């Protein structure tokens, strides 16, 4: 079985939002964006709101509009525009890594199995991000 190649790509932040204080990264697995494709598939208003939230997160200290920086009992946060859920973690103080996407299919919280799967992905990507940063500094 081939090992999955995991890398990260920095998202550009429009100058309109100001100087970024965080770098925002997204996960690439075997050359394919894990989350960015989901973002591009959203309707225009959802996509614009998501990009706006991510840009504000990158340029403001602990921006809270549509963002939960750390879910209860979890080591990751969540961006929730229009019923969509983008999961991220903060690493090395100034890096936000968006690593998972889930469409909210029903009202209320996601099932605990989904959160466990997201956490498993976070662990894997967090370790790879550490290697990526150490290699590229």
Secondary structure, DSSP 8 states (H G I E B T S, - for coil): -----EEEEE----GGG-S-SSEEEEEEETTEESSHHHHHHS-HHHHHHHHHHHHHHHHSTT--TTEESS-TT-S-EEE-STTEEEEEEEETTTEEEEEEEEE--SSS---HHHHHHHHHHHHHHHHHHHHHHHHH-
